[in-house]
Structure formats: C-alpha cells, structure tokens
Amino acid sequence: MPSEARPSLGVIMLDTKFKRVLGDIGNPDSFDFPVLYHKVPKAEVHRIISSGSIDDLLPAFIDAAKTLEHRGAQAITTSCGFLSLLQTQLAKAVKVPLLTSSLSLVPDIYHAQGAKPLVIVTASRENLTWDHLHAVGILTDWDLHIIGMETCPAFRKSILSDGDPEAITLDPQALQDELVTLCQSSLIEHPDTAGFLFECTNLQPYAAAVQHACQRPVWGINDVIARLNPSFRMGETS
C-alpha cells in the first residue's frame, strides 16, 4: 500500500528581496517536511511594517490563505509577525489551523512563566503597536518590554530593505552579533526577564545563539509551526 502523504505547511510570504538563509522560514531547506509557499504581490516589508494600515491588502492575503489550503496545506502561517493584525480575518477564511504571528504565543507564555517580564524582539519597535498586540489577545497591563532591530545596520540594510535585490547583502554573522548584543543589553535593564519572543521570523536562525548568550528561553516562528502541528519542526542553526 502507498504510504500516507506527509502533512504540508503553507506559508504566506511577503514580497521581499533579501536572501533567505538556512533556518529562515522562507528557505525550504529549513524544513524536513513539505512546505508550500505563496507570495503576496506588493506586500513589501516597508508597506506591512510602516504603513499603519494593511486593510487594502486583506483580499490578497485571504486569497493566499485559500490558495494554500486548496493546494493541500494542513496548516498555515506567515513570514511576518506584523500580520497579527489579520489573524481573525485569515483564520476565518480557511478550514485549516492558521496562525499569522509568533505574537499569538505571548498569552500562553506569559501566564506559563508566572507573569514574569517578557521581552518582545521586533523588526521595528516604533511601528509595533498595541493594535498588533491586542489582535492576538495581549493585554496592556502585562509586563512586556519591546526592543527593535531597526537601529541595527546589518538588519536594516538587508531585512528592512526593499531595494534592488542585487544590491542587498545579508551578513548572517553580523546580524547574529547585533541581535545577541541587543538582547544582552535588554537584560541589563530588565534582569528579571523570563525570556525572549521573536516577532520577526527572520531572527529564528539566531535563536540558539541568543539562548546561549543570554541563558534565557527564546520563542519564535519555530514554536508557532510546532503548535500548528506537532509533526512540524524547523531545524535550528547556531
């Protein structure tokens, strides 16, 4: 008898230009299970993060979710945590489990850690608003601290760039060093931090380095994927 087909993960992708390193959700080699991708045209990084409203792109994102479901995805996520704004609309549009953002993990993590301080590491602290947090059940009075990668040169010149793909260079070691330094600095200000939650999916390849350097747990898109289906698990890089 033929073996049962392995479950497939569907990933709604932004319209990005930078290289997807091993461990990044946009690199199919990061997975040991089938992954289906659907890029949303004109959903550039600056538009999703900085525009303040992405309602005009909602039909395109709904179409992406439905297309992935039709292609056989048993669960769906996205490549950008800022899409928490669309969690309810996208989840209602399909019949398979869908989580748009690692921010959706915060309520369970916060309570499981005894309401100890949690640091959210985002692509842009300035642009991550309470609308993004409230959309996935995060409450205003929780002890959360938000730090952003937008001031880090290696991150800004690659992940946040919508320029010519040929001109964009991504230096994984430099980006990892920036992230580790940022997280270590946050511990000086908030030494009672219980752990770090990566809003930005592109930080996942460096989670192990942060966990080792800071001696704190790190949660991110990897944990979203595992929650959608326990048989899904991204590989870790150091």
QUIBEL-V945080 format. One record per helix or strand of 2 or more residues. SS is the DSSP state (@ for helix, = for strand). FROM is the first residue (numbers start at 0). LEN is the number of residues. If there is no record, write none. Layout:
BEGIN
<<SS | FROM | LEN> <SS | FROM | LEN>>
END
This chain:
BEGIN
<<= | 7 | 6> <@ | 27 | 3> <= | 34 | 5> <@ | 44 | 6> <@ | 54 | 17> <= | 72 | 6> <@ | 80 | 13> <= | 96 | 2> <@ | 101 | 11> <= | 117 | 5> <@ | 129 | 5> <= | 143 | 5> <@ | 152 | 4> <@ | 164 | 3> <@ | 171 | 18> <= | 194 | 4> <@ | 200 | 14> <= | 216 | 3> <@ | 220 | 8>>
END
